[in-house]
Amino acid sequence: MPRSARYSLAWVVRPESGLRGGVALTRVLLFTGKGGVGKTSVAAATAVRAAADGSRVLLSSTDAAHSLADALATELGDTPRPVAVPGRAPGRLLVQQVDTQARLEARWDRVRDYLASVLAWSGVGELAAEELVTFPGLDELFALLDLDDQVDAGHDVIVVDCAPTAATLKLLSLPDALRWYLDRGVGARRRAARTLAPLTRPLGASGTPFPVPDDHVVDTVGHVHGKLASVHALLTDASRSSVRLVSTPERLALSESCRTLTTLSLFGYGVDAVVVNRLLPDAVTDPYLLRWKQRHVAGLEETRLAVAPVPVLTAPLLADEPIGPAALAELADELYADGAATDVLHHGPPVTVDTDDDVPRLRLRLPGVARDEVELHHHGRDLLVKVAGVRRTVPLPAALHRREVVGAAVDDGTLTVRFAAVPTTATGS
């Protein structure tokens, strides 16, 4: 088999059920969506509802806009502080607006300085080098790494108000991409740097030797690597963590939510609900708004079909802004009715591997994707999947590393990849 090959999606295989349950010590819910759709209000309403139901809840914002203070009508900072919840004694709900820049400076400054020194050595100006090593979304990534410690703190539920959709997509793909790079690159680079250090010569633009990373830089990268692995494992565990996409009923917002659902599934994150917020209620009968109501109904039905079997939650356009815990509790009643806000609303991990008739199959949930939107490459230990211009590296189980891909298909929102059959062992007489 060639080392790298491309396969057309020519076989149709009906996906099997991939339900998975389990009780988690800490439930993690991440809310994201297009800017201006009410994402922060829905996240805060969910946290208020969970605390009112008796859970110990941490509500955390990694969105630079930091609207949580406005939604809760209280002052907030980087340190979690209690917010009173209707019907409960104080202390059930802790809220914080994370200082993402502070997290970045505390954990990455030395590495950033080293990367800047490498660019300066190669001839890039000092100011330009500083700008080039400040990667977009990196500050939010380090805020997300706090999840590891927050779970250890013993919260029953952690609700994260993430940045708007585009930024969150980059943020959530970073653990996957950086883990791949660190797994394959950092160890070899560290050994090479120590071996070649005595042999370096003044070859840089400034006449100085190539800057070799010191132990502190390498140790910092190793520490971040460990944190990434832990948080990645948490966020891709569909029994513990879920993403909920918030949208309004307008076509543009709904279309972006559907694309986001596909991309998050591609990277292994379980979306357990889509929230359609601010639907015009039946009580609104003004002829001027009739066309809007019709579009809302049509868009809602199209979305339910596109994201099935992921459930769609709805909330009407309220008579007033949901500001403060009491108003947010009313919004939560509209969203969750008598159900628990923290339940896993859709079971089924995005990636599963099973064997049927000795034929291994890898299944990747990609809701709303057509077969001509998918490109697939098999490269050694990894499966490279490209969907609508977005790439993901899917690490394969060891048992599939040396097996040839013999077919693939997209059927009913699931990409199924078939590998060569398990060889049978002949028995002698």
C-alpha positions in Angstrom: 0.0 0.0 0.0 1.4 3.5 -0.8 2.4 5.5 2.2 -0.2 8.2 1.4 -3.3 7.6 -0.6 -6.6 9.3 -1.4 -9.9 7.4 -1.5 -13.2 8.3 -3.1 -16.4 7.9 -1.1 -17.9 5.0 -3.0 -19.4 2.6 -0.5 -22.6 3.2 1.4 -22.7 1.7 4.9 -25.6 2.4 7.3 -24.2 3.8 10.6 -24.9 1.9 13.8 -26.0 3.4 17.1 -23.2 4.8 19.2 -25.1 5.6 22.5 -22.9 6.0 25.6 -24.0 6.9 29.1 -22.4 7.3 32.5 -22.4 9.6 35.4 -19.6 12.2 35.6 -18.2 13.8 38.7 -18.1 17.2 36.9 -20.3 18.2 34.0 -18.8 20.7 31.5 -21.0 22.8 29.2 -19.5 25.1 26.6 -21.7 27.7 24.9 -20.8 29.4 21.7 -22.4 31.0 18.7 -22.4 34.0 16.3 -22.0 37.3 18.1 -25.2 39.0 19.2 -27.4 35.8 19.4 -27.8 35.8 23.2 -25.0 33.3 23.9 -24.0 34.8 27.2 -27.6 35.0 28.4 -28.3 31.4 27.5 -25.1 30.3 29.3 -25.9 32.3 32.4 -29.5 31.1 32.4 -28.2 27.5 32.3 -25.9 28.1 35.2 -28.6 29.8 37.3 -31.0 26.8 36.6 -28.3 24.2 37.5 -27.5 26.1 40.8 -31.3 26.4 41.6 -31.5 22.6 41.1 -28.9 22.2 43.8 -25.6 21.8 41.9 -22.4 23.6 42.8 -21.8 25.6 39.6 -18.9 27.6 38.3 -19.9 30.0 35.4 -16.8 31.2 33.6 -16.4 33.6 30.7 -13.4 33.3 28.3 -15.0 35.8 25.9 -13.0 39.0 25.7 -16.3 40.9 25.5 -17.1 39.8 29.1 -20.9 40.4 29.1 -21.5 38.1 32.1 -21.4 41.1 34.5 -24.1 42.8 32.5 -26.2 39.7 32.2 -26.1 39.1 36.0 -26.3 42.8 36.9 -23.3 42.4 39.2 -19.6 43.3 39.3 -17.3 40.4 38.3 -13.5 39.8 38.1 -10.9 37.2 37.4 -11.5 35.5 40.8 -14.7 33.5 41.2 -17.3 35.2 43.4 -20.7 34.0 44.6 -23.9 35.2 42.9 -27.2 34.7 44.6 -29.7 32.4 43.0 -33.5 32.6 43.6 -34.6 30.0 46.1 -31.1 28.9 47.1 -28.7 29.9 49.9 -25.6 31.8 48.6 -22.6 29.9 47.4 -24.2 27.5 44.9 -23.2 29.7 41.9 -19.7 31.1 41.5 -19.0 33.4 38.5 -15.8 34.7 37.0 -14.7 36.7 33.9 -11.3 35.2 33.1 -8.4 37.5 32.5 -7.1 35.7 29.4 -4.1 38.0 28.8 -2.9 37.3 32.4 -3.1 33.5 31.8 -1.1 33.9 28.6 1.6 36.0 30.2 1.9 33.7 33.2 2.3 30.5 31.2 3.8 31.4 27.9 6.0 34.5 28.2 9.3 32.7 28.2 8.3 30.5 25.3 7.1 33.6 23.4 10.4 35.4 24.1 12.3 32.4 22.8 10.3 32.2 19.6 10.8 36.0 19.1 14.5 35.5 19.5 14.5 32.8 16.8 12.8 35.2 14.4 15.1 38.1 15.3 18.1 35.8 14.7 16.8 35.0 11.2 16.6 38.7 10.3 13.0 39.7 11.3 12.9 43.0 13.2 12.4 42.9 16.9 9.0 44.5 16.9 7.8 42.4 14.0 9.0 39.3 15.7 7.0 40.1 18.8 3.9 40.5 16.7 4.4 37.3 14.8 4.6 35.1 17.8 1.4 36.4 19.4 -0.9 33.8 17.9 -4.6 34.7 17.6 -6.7 32.7 20.2 -3.7 31.6 22.3 -4.8 33.7 25.2 -8.2 32.1 25.2 -6.6 28.6 24.9 -4.7 29.2 28.1 -7.9 30.4 29.8 -9.5 27.1 28.7 -6.6 25.1 30.3 -7.9 26.3 33.6 -10.6 23.6 33.2 -8.2 21.0 34.4 -7.8 22.8 37.8 -11.5 23.8 38.0 -12.6 20.1 37.7 -10.2 19.3 40.5 -11.8 22.0 42.6 -14.9 19.9 43.0 -17.6 21.8 41.1 -20.6 19.7 40.0 -21.1 21.7 36.9 -18.8 24.1 34.9 -20.5 26.4 32.4 -18.2 28.2 30.0 -19.3 31.3 28.0 -16.9 31.0 25.1 -15.9 33.5 22.5 -18.1 33.9 19.4 -18.1 31.0 16.9 -15.1 31.8 14.7 -12.7 32.4 17.5 -14.0 29.4 19.4 -13.4 27.1 16.4 -9.8 28.1 16.3 -9.5 27.8 20.0 -11.0 24.3 20.2 -8.9 23.0 17.3 -5.7 24.2 18.9 -5.4 21.3 21.4 -5.7 18.7 18.6 -3.2 20.5 16.3 -0.7 21.4 19.1 -0.8 17.9 20.6 0.0 16.4 17.2 2.9 18.8 16.7 4.2 18.3 20.3 3.9 14.5 20.1 6.0 14.4 16.9 8.2 17.4 17.1 9.1 18.7 20.5 10.9 15.6 21.8 13.1 15.3 18.6 13.8 19.0 18.6 14.9 19.0 22.2 17.3 16.1 21.6 18.6 17.8 18.5 19.1 21.1 20.2 21.2 19.7 23.0 23.2 17.6 20.6 23.9 20.5 18.2 24.4 23.2 20.7 28.3 22.8 20.9 28.4 22.9 17.1 26.4 26.1 16.4 28.2 28.9 14.6 27.4 32.6 14.2 25.2 32.2 11.1 22.4 34.5 12.1 21.7 37.9 10.5 23.1 39.6 13.6 26.2 37.3 13.7 25.1 35.3 16.7 24.6 31.6 17.1 21.2 30.0 16.6 19.3 30.4 19.9 18.9 27.0 21.6 15.9 26.8 24.0 16.9 26.5 27.6 15.4 23.9 30.0 12.8 26.3 31.3 11.4 26.9 27.8 11.3 23.2 27.1 9.8 22.3 30.5 7.1 25.0 29.9 6.2 23.5 26.6 6.1 20.0 28.2 3.8 21.3 31.0 1.5 22.9 28.5 1.5 19.6 26.5 0.3 17.7 29.5 -2.4 20.3 30.2 -3.5 20.1 26.6 -3.8 16.3 26.7 -5.8 16.4 30.0 -8.2 19.2 28.8 -8.5 17.6 25.4 -9.5 14.3 26.9 -12.1 16.1 29.1 -13.7 18.1 26.3 -13.9 15.1 23.9 -15.5 12.8 26.5 -19.1 13.1 25.3 -20.4 11.7 28.6 -18.9 14.6 30.6 -18.6 17.5 28.2 -20.9 19.1 25.7 -21.0 22.1 23.4 -24.3 23.9 22.9 -24.6 26.2 19.9 -26.7 29.3 20.3 -28.4 31.0 17.3 -31.3 33.3 16.4 -33.9 32.1 13.9 -32.4 34.2 11.0 -31.1 32.2 8.1 -27.5 33.5 8.3 -27.2 32.7 12.0 -28.7 29.2 11.6 -26.5 28.4 8.6 -23.4 29.3 10.7 -24.6 27.1 13.5 -25.0 24.1 11.2 -21.5 24.6 9.8 -20.1 25.0 13.4 -21.8 21.7 14.4 -20.1 19.9 11.5 -16.7 21.4 12.3 -16.9 20.7 16.1 -17.9 17.1 15.3 -14.9 16.9 12.9 -12.6 17.7 15.8 -14.3 15.3 18.2 -16.3 17.6 20.3 -19.9 16.5 21.2 -22.7 19.0 20.5 -25.7 17.9 22.5 -28.0 20.7 21.6 -28.6 23.7 19.3 -30.4 26.6 21.0 -32.6 28.8 18.8 -33.1 32.0 20.7 -35.5 34.9 20.3 -38.3 33.3 18.3 -41.2 35.6 17.7 -44.0 34.2 20.0 -47.5 33.4 18.9 -48.8 36.4 20.8 -47.2 38.7 18.3 -49.8 39.2 15.6 -48.7 42.5 14.0 -48.9 42.2 10.2 -45.6 43.9 9.9 -43.9 41.0 11.6 -45.9 38.2 9.9 -43.1 37.6 7.3 -40.5 37.4 10.0 -42.6 34.8 11.9 -43.0 32.7 8.8 -39.3 32.8 8.2 -38.6 31.9 11.8 -40.8 28.8 11.6 -39.3 27.7 8.3 -35.8 28.2 9.5 -36.4 26.3 12.7 -37.8 23.3 10.8 -34.9 23.3 8.3 -32.4 23.4 11.2 -34.1 20.5 13.0 -33.7 18.4 9.8 -30.1 19.5 9.2 -28.8 18.8 12.7 -30.9 15.7 13.6 -30.6 13.7 15.8 -29.1 16.6 17.8 -32.1 18.2 19.6 -33.1 21.8 19.0 -34.1 23.9 22.1 -36.1 27.1 21.6 -36.7 30.3 23.6 -39.1 33.1 22.6 -38.2 36.7 22.3 -39.0 37.8 25.8 -40.9 41.0 26.7 -37.8 42.4 28.2 -34.0 41.7 28.3 -33.2 38.8 30.7 -31.0 40.7 33.1 -30.3 39.4 36.6 -30.7 35.9 38.1 -34.5 36.1 38.4 -35.0 37.0 34.7 -32.3 34.4 33.6 -34.2 31.8 35.6 -37.3 32.6 33.5 -35.3 32.2 30.3 -34.0 28.8 31.6 -37.7 27.7 32.2 -38.4 28.5 28.5 -35.4 26.5 27.3 -35.5 23.5 29.6 -39.1 23.4 30.8 -39.2 20.7 33.5 -36.0 18.9 32.4 -32.5 19.2 33.9 -30.3 21.8 32.2 -27.2 19.7 32.8 -28.4 16.4 31.3 -26.6 15.0 28.3 -29.2 15.9 25.7 -27.7 13.9 22.9 -25.7 10.7 23.4 -23.3 9.5 20.8 -19.6 10.3 20.6 -18.5 11.9 17.3 -15.9 9.2 16.6 -16.3 5.5 17.1 -14.5 2.3 16.0 -16.3 -1.0 15.8 -15.9 -4.4 14.0 -18.7 -6.1 12.1 -18.0 -9.4 10.3 -14.3 -8.9 11.1 -14.2 -5.6 9.1 -13.1 -2.7 11.2 -15.0 0.5 10.7 -14.3 4.0 11.9 -17.4 6.3 12.1 -17.2 10.0 12.3 -20.4 12.0 12.9 -20.6 15.0 10.4 -24.2 16.3 10.6 -25.3 18.1 7.5 -22.4 17.1 5.3 -22.8 15.7 1.7 -20.5 13.1 0.4 -18.9 15.4 -2.2 -17.7 17.8 0.6 -15.4 15.2 2.2 -11.8 14.4 1.2 -10.0 11.5 3.0 -6.4 10.5 3.2 -4.7 7.7 5.0 -1.2 8.4 6.2 0.5 5.9 8.5 -1.0 6.2 12.0 -3.4 9.0 11.1 -6.5 9.5 9.0 -6.6 13.0 7.4 -10.1 14.3 6.9 -11.0 17.5 5.1 -14.5 18.9 5.2 -15.4 22.1 3.4 -11.9 23.3 3.6 -11.4 22.4 7.3 -8.8 19.7 8.0 -8.5 17.3 11.0 -6.0 14.6 11.8 -7.8 11.7 13.4 -5.3 9.4 15.2 -6.0 5.8 14.5 -6.0 3.0 17.1 -2.9 0.9 17.0 -4.8 -2.0 15.5 -5.6 0.1 12.4 -2.2 1.6 11.8 -1.1 -1.0 9.2 -4.5 -1.8 7.7 -5.4 -0.6 4.3 -8.5 1.6 3.8 -10.8 -0.3 1.5 -13.8 2.0 1.3 -15.6 5.1 2.7 -19.0 6.6 2.6 -21.1 9.5 3.9 -24.6 8.3 4.9 -27.2 10.0 7.0 -24.6 12.5 8.5 -22.0 9.9 9.3 -18.6 9.3 7.6 -17.9 5.5 7.7 -14.4 4.4 6.8 -13.8 0.6 6.2 -10.4 -1.0 6.7 -9.1 -4.3 5.5 -10.6 -7.3 7.2 -9.0 -8.9 10.3 -6.9 -11.8 9.0 -8.1 -15.2 10.1 -5.7 -17.6 11.7 -5.6 -21.0 10.0 -5.7 -24.0 12.3 -3.9 -27.2 11.6 -5.2 -30.7 12.0 
